[in-house]
Amino acid sequence: MEWLDVLGRIEAGESRTTEFKRGLGDLSAVGKAICAFANTEGGVVILGVDDSRTGARTIVGVREGAERVQERLTAFLQTGCSAPVSAHGGRHEDPNGWVHWIEVPRQRGFEPLRYDGRVWVRRERSSVEPSPVELQELYNAFGYILTEERSIQAGAPAHIDLQRFRSYLHALGLDTEEEPQPDDEDDLRNRGVLTELGGALHPTLYGILAFGKEPQRYPQTRSFRVECVAYEGDDRASRVLQVADAAGCLDEQVQRAAGWFAGLGRFESYRGLIREDRPLLPPPAIREALVNAVVHRDYAITGSKVLFEVFSRRVDVTSPGALPNHTRVESVRAGAHPRSRNESLANFMLAMGFMEQRGRGWPLMRRIMRKFNGVEPELVHDERSRFVRVGFCLDSPDD
C-alpha cells in the first residue's frame, strides 16, 4: 500500500476495513483491531490520525520515534496474538509527523486468532467479541470442526487431572498400581486423552471434558456446560427466578445441574394427617435427560450450551445438534440400538455409572414418568434449528 492509498483511506474515514489511532499506546486497542481484521475480511490500521471530532480526520503524527514504533509493531505481529500475523507495514513523514500503517490480510489457519486470550472480529467500525453464533461460524470458516478426537491447541498435558483419569481406569477394572505401569503421557495418548499435533502433545476435547482441570478455560469450550434457568411463567418472556451455570467435566455438569434442580423445591401432599414430600420430578429421569444432553450434543456447535429450563408447568432439557448419524425420533422412542456421536464420552459416562446401559435412556424416562404422574416425556427434534429437546410435564402427582 502506497502513501496515496493511505491518504484515500484517511479521507474516506473509518469503516469495516479501516481504523485510525493517534498512536500505539499500550498496544491494546491496536492489538484488538489487528486481531479483528485478521479474523474477518482484513483491513488497515493507520497510526497518527485523530478522528475524535465528528466528521474531522486530522493527521497529528505519532509522537513516539519512528524506528521504535516499527520495532514494537514487528514484535507484536510475531508474538502479540495467539499465532504470528502476516501483515505489511509502511510509514510516511507528513509535515505534522510520522504516519504508520499496518495492512492486515484475512488469516488462514487452523483456528481464529486470539488477542489477550479472546477472539475478536470486525463489526462495522468496531472491533468486538463475536456472538456465540458468529463464533461458531468463524470456527467453521477456519475449518475447525470440533469433534471429541480433535485437539485443543491451547491445552497442555498438565491440564489433565491424572487422579480423575486413574479413577476412570479403576472404574474400568484396571489395576493402576501393579508394575510395570506405562508412562503417564503414553497412557493418556493411547486412550485418546492426548494427541500429537505439530510435534507437541495437546488434550483432545474428550480428554478435556472427561479429565480436564478447568474444562471451560479455552475459547472453544467456554460454552460446553449446562445453563440452568428457572422462570416464573410458561415461556422465556417470563420473569427469571434463578440462574446457574453447571460447569466442569461432564459428570460434574450433570451432578451440579441435578443438584440445582433439587434445590428448587418439592411437592407437598397429605395423606390424612401425614405430610408427604415428593420431588418436582423424579431424580433418575432428570439425570438421564441431562446425561443424554451432554453426551450426545454436537460439539461442533461451539457457541451453544445445553439448556436446562424450568417453567411453571414443565421442564425442558435442550441439547445442541440434530440426532446423530441419521437416527430417527421413532428409533429413540423405541429404545433402538444407539448411534452415539461421541463414543468416548459415552463410554466414559457409562464407566462412571452415569448411564445404566446404552439405548435405555428414553424407555427408562418414559417408565419413570408414567409411574410418577402418568404423563410421558416429550421428544422434539428440530433438524433445521439443530437441537433436540426433552420435555417433562411438571404437574403435581395429585393434580
C-alpha positions in Angstrom: 0.0 0.0 0.0 1.4 3.4 -1.0 1.0 6.8 0.8 -1.6 8.0 -1.7 -3.7 4.9 -0.9 -3.4 5.7 2.8 -4.5 9.3 2.2 -7.5 7.9 0.3 -8.4 5.8 3.4 -8.0 8.8 5.7 -10.3 10.9 3.5 -12.9 8.1 3.4 -13.0 7.6 7.2 -13.1 4.6 9.4 -15.0 1.6 8.1 -15.2 -2.2 8.4 -11.7 -2.4 6.9 -10.1 0.8 8.2 -9.3 2.0 11.7 -7.4 5.1 12.9 -5.3 5.5 16.1 -3.4 8.5 17.4 -0.5 6.3 18.5 0.5 2.9 19.8 -0.2 3.5 23.5 -0.1 0.2 25.3 -1.0 -1.7 22.1 -4.3 -3.0 23.5 -6.5 -1.1 21.1 -4.2 -1.7 18.1 -3.9 -5.3 19.1 -7.7 -5.8 19.1 -8.0 -4.2 15.7 -5.2 -6.3 14.1 -6.8 -9.5 15.5 -10.3 -8.5 14.3 -9.1 -7.6 10.8 -7.2 -10.9 10.6 -10.3 -12.9 11.6 -12.7 -11.0 9.4 -12.0 -9.5 5.9 -8.6 -8.0 6.5 -8.1 -4.2 6.9 -5.7 -1.4 7.6 -4.8 0.2 11.0 -3.4 3.7 10.5 -1.5 5.4 13.3 -1.1 9.1 13.6 -4.7 10.1 12.7 -7.2 11.8 15.1 -10.9 11.5 14.2 -12.2 12.2 17.7 -14.0 15.3 16.4 -17.2 14.4 14.5 -16.6 14.5 10.7 -13.0 15.6 11.1 -9.9 13.5 10.3 -6.6 15.2 11.2 -3.1 13.9 10.7 -1.4 14.5 14.0 1.6 12.2 13.7 2.8 9.6 16.2 4.9 11.1 19.0 7.0 8.0 19.5 10.2 7.7 17.4 9.6 6.1 14.0 12.1 3.3 14.5 10.8 2.5 17.9 7.2 2.3 16.5 8.4 -0.1 13.8 10.2 -2.3 16.3 7.1 -2.5 18.6 4.8 -3.3 15.7 7.2 -6.0 14.3 7.4 -7.7 17.7 3.7 -7.5 18.2 2.9 -9.2 14.8 5.2 -12.1 15.8 4.1 -12.6 19.4 1.1 -10.4 20.3 -1.6 -12.8 19.1 -2.1 -16.5 19.6 -0.2 -17.0 16.3 2.1 -14.8 14.2 0.2 -12.4 12.0 1.1 -11.9 8.3 0.9 -8.2 7.7 2.7 -5.5 5.7 3.6 -2.2 7.2 4.6 1.2 6.0 5.3 4.8 7.2 5.4 8.3 5.8 6.7 11.5 7.3 3.9 14.1 6.9 4.6 17.8 7.9 2.5 17.0 11.0 4.6 13.9 12.0 5.1 10.3 11.1 2.1 8.2 9.9 2.4 4.4 10.2 0.1 1.8 8.8 -0.4 -2.0 9.1 -2.1 -3.8 6.3 -3.6 -7.0 7.7 -4.9 -9.6 5.3 -7.5 -12.2 6.2 -5.7 -15.0 8.0 -5.9 -18.7 7.1 -5.1 -21.0 9.9 -6.3 -23.9 11.9 -8.5 -21.7 14.1 -9.2 -18.0 14.6 -6.6 -15.7 16.1 -6.9 -14.6 19.7 -5.6 -11.4 21.4 -5.5 -11.2 25.1 -7.0 -14.7 25.2 -10.1 -13.7 23.3 -11.3 -13.9 19.7 -12.1 -10.5 18.1 -13.9 -9.7 14.8 -14.8 -6.6 12.9 -18.3 -5.3 13.1 -18.9 -2.0 11.2 -16.3 0.4 12.7 -15.6 -1.5 15.9 -13.5 -4.5 17.0 -15.8 -6.7 19.1 -16.0 -10.2 20.5 -18.2 -12.4 18.3 -21.6 -13.6 19.5 -22.0 -17.4 20.0 -23.5 -17.8 16.5 -20.7 -15.7 14.9 -18.1 -17.6 16.9 -19.4 -20.9 15.6 -19.4 -19.7 12.0 -15.9 -18.3 12.4 -14.5 -21.7 13.6 -16.3 -23.4 10.8 -14.9 -20.9 8.3 -11.4 -21.6 9.5 -12.1 -25.3 9.0 -12.1 -26.1 12.7 -14.9 -28.6 13.2 -14.7 -29.7 16.8 -15.2 -33.4 17.5 -14.2 -35.4 20.6 -11.0 -36.5 18.9 -9.9 -33.0 17.9 -7.0 -31.4 19.8 -7.4 -28.3 21.9 -4.3 -26.4 20.9 -4.4 -24.1 23.9 -4.3 -27.1 26.2 -1.3 -28.9 27.6 -0.8 -32.4 29.2 -0.5 -30.6 32.6 -4.2 -29.5 32.2 -5.3 -33.1 32.6 -6.2 -34.3 36.1 -4.3 -37.6 36.5 -6.3 -38.5 39.6 -9.6 -38.4 37.7 -8.0 -40.4 34.9 -6.8 -43.1 37.2 -10.2 -43.2 38.9 -11.7 -43.8 35.5 -9.2 -46.7 34.8 -10.2 -48.1 38.2 -13.9 -47.9 37.3 -13.0 -50.0 34.2 -11.5 -52.6 36.4 -7.8 -51.9 35.5 -5.1 -52.2 38.1 -3.2 -48.9 38.2 -0.8 -50.0 41.0 0.7 -53.2 39.6 4.1 -52.7 38.0 5.1 -52.1 35.3 2.8 -49.2 34.5 3.1 -47.2 31.2 4.4 -43.7 31.3 1.5 -41.2 32.0 1.8 -39.4 28.7 1.9 -42.7 26.8 -1.1 -44.0 28.7 -3.1 -40.7 28.1 -2.2 -40.8 24.4 -3.1 -44.5 23.9 -6.5 -43.8 25.4 -7.3 -40.8 23.3 -6.9 -38.2 26.1 -3.9 -36.6 24.4 -2.9 -36.4 20.8 0.1 -35.1 18.9 0.0 -32.1 16.7 3.0 -30.3 15.3 5.4 -32.3 17.4 3.6 -31.4 20.7 1.0 -33.2 22.8 -2.3 -31.5 23.4 -5.5 -32.7 25.1 -8.4 -33.8 22.9 -11.8 -32.5 23.5 -12.7 -35.9 25.0 -9.7 -35.6 27.4 -10.7 -32.1 28.5 -14.4 -32.9 29.1 -13.7 -36.1 30.9 -10.5 -35.3 32.8 -9.7 -31.6 32.4 -8.8 -29.5 35.4 -10.7 -26.5 34.0 -12.7 -27.7 31.0 -14.3 -24.3 30.2 -11.0 -22.3 30.2 -10.4 -22.5 26.4 -12.0 -20.3 23.8 -13.6 -23.3 22.0 -15.0 -24.9 25.2 -16.4 -21.9 27.2 -20.0 -22.8 26.2 -19.6 -26.5 26.9 -21.7 -26.5 30.1 -25.3 -26.6 31.3 -27.1 -23.3 31.7 -29.9 -23.7 34.3 -32.8 -21.2 34.4 -36.0 -21.2 36.4 -38.8 -19.0 35.1 -41.9 -17.7 36.9 -44.2 -18.4 33.9 -44.6 -20.7 30.9 -42.1 -19.2 28.5 -38.8 -17.4 28.2 -40.5 -14.0 28.3 -41.5 -14.7 31.9 -39.5 -13.3 34.9 -36.4 -15.2 35.6 -36.3 -16.6 39.2 -33.0 -18.3 39.3 -30.0 -18.8 37.0 -27.0 -21.1 37.5 -24.1 -22.4 35.4 -23.3 -26.1 35.8 -19.7 -26.3 34.5 -16.8 -28.7 34.9 -16.3 -32.2 33.4 -19.3 -34.0 32.1 -20.1 -35.9 35.2 -19.7 -32.7 37.3 -22.1 -30.8 35.0 -24.8 -33.5 35.4 -24.3 -33.5 39.2 -24.4 -29.8 39.6 -27.4 -29.3 37.3 -29.3 -32.0 39.1 -28.4 -30.6 42.5 -29.6 -27.1 41.4 -32.9 -28.6 40.3 -33.3 -30.5 43.6 -32.9 -27.2 45.5 -35.8 -25.5 43.7 -38.4 -27.2 45.9 -40.7 -30.2 46.4 -44.4 -31.0 46.2 -46.2 -31.3 49.5 -49.2 -33.7 49.8 -51.1 -35.1 52.7 -52.5 -38.5 53.4 -54.7 -37.9 56.4 -52.5 -36.1 58.9 -49.3 -37.3 57.4 -47.4 -35.0 55.1 -45.5 -36.5 52.2 -42.8 -34.6 50.3 -42.1 -35.6 46.7 -39.6 -34.1 44.2 -40.8 -31.8 41.4 -39.7 -34.6 39.1 -38.0 -38.0 39.7 -34.2 -37.5 40.0 -33.4 -40.6 37.8 -35.5 -39.1 34.9 -33.8 -35.7 35.2 -30.4 -37.2 35.4 -31.0 -39.4 32.4 -32.1 -36.4 30.3 -29.0 -34.4 31.4 -26.6 -37.2 30.7 -28.0 -37.7 27.2 -27.8 -34.0 26.5 -24.2 -33.5 27.5 -23.0 -36.8 25.9 -24.8 -36.7 22.6 -24.7 -32.9 21.9 -22.9 -31.7 18.8 -19.7 -30.2 20.0 -19.0 -28.7 16.5 -21.6 -26.1 17.6 -19.1 -24.1 19.7 -21.3 -21.2 20.8 -24.2 -23.1 22.3 -24.9 -24.5 25.8 -27.1 -27.3 27.0 -30.2 -25.6 28.4 -31.9 -26.8 31.5 -35.1 -24.7 31.8 -37.8 -24.9 34.5 -41.1 -23.3 33.7 -44.2 -23.2 35.8 -45.7 -26.3 34.2 -42.8 -28.1 32.5 -39.1 -28.7 32.4 -37.1 -28.7 29.2 -33.6 -30.1 28.6 -32.3 -28.9 25.2 -29.2 -30.2 23.6 -27.4 -28.5 20.6 -27.4 -30.5 17.4 -29.6 -32.9 15.5 -29.9 -36.6 16.4 -26.6 -38.2 15.4 -26.0 -40.5 12.4 -29.5 -40.2 10.9 -31.2 -41.5 14.0 -34.9 -41.1 13.8 -37.2 -40.0 16.7 -39.2 -43.2 16.4 -36.0 -45.2 16.9 -35.1 -43.3 20.1 -38.6 -43.7 21.5 -38.4 -47.5 20.8 -35.1 -47.8 22.6 -33.3 -48.9 19.4 -29.5 -49.6 19.4 -27.8 -46.2 19.9 -25.6 -44.5 17.4 -23.6 -42.1 19.5 -21.9 -39.0 18.1 -19.3 -39.0 20.9 -18.4 -42.7 21.6 -15.5 -41.9 24.0 -17.6 -39.5 26.1 -20.5 -42.0 26.2 -18.2 -44.8 27.3 -16.7 -42.5 30.0 -20.1 -41.7 31.4 -21.1 -45.4 31.2 -18.0 -46.5 33.2 -18.5 -43.8 35.8 -22.0 -45.0 36.5 -24.0 -42.2 34.9 -25.5 -44.4 32.2 -27.0 -47.8 33.0 -27.0 -49.3 29.6 -26.7 -47.8 26.1 -30.1 -47.3 24.4 -32.2 -47.5 27.6 -32.4 -43.8 28.2 -35.8 -43.0 26.6 -37.6 -46.2 27.8 -36.3 -45.5 31.3 -37.5 -41.9 31.4 -40.9 -42.9 29.9 -41.5 -45.7 32.5 -40.4 -43.4 35.4 -42.7 -40.6 34.3 -45.7 -42.9 33.7 -45.4 -44.0 37.3 -44.8 -40.5 38.6 -47.6 -38.5 37.1 -48.9 -40.6 34.1 -47.5 -38.2 31.5 -44.8 -39.4 29.2 -41.9 -37.1 28.3 -42.0 -35.3 25.0 -39.2 -35.6 22.5 -38.7 -32.7 19.9 -36.2 -33.0 17.1 -35.6 -29.8 15.1 -33.2 -30.6 12.2 -33.4 -27.1 10.8 -32.5 -25.3 14.0 -30.3 -28.2 15.1 -31.5 -29.1 18.6 -33.0 -32.0 20.5 -35.3 -31.3 23.4 -36.8 -33.5 26.1 -39.8 -32.0 27.9 -41.3 -33.2 31.2 -44.8 -32.2 32.5 -44.4 -30.6 35.9 -47.9 -31.2 37.3 -48.2 -32.4 40.8 -48.9 -36.1 41.2 -52.1 -35.1 43.0 -53.4 -32.8 40.2 
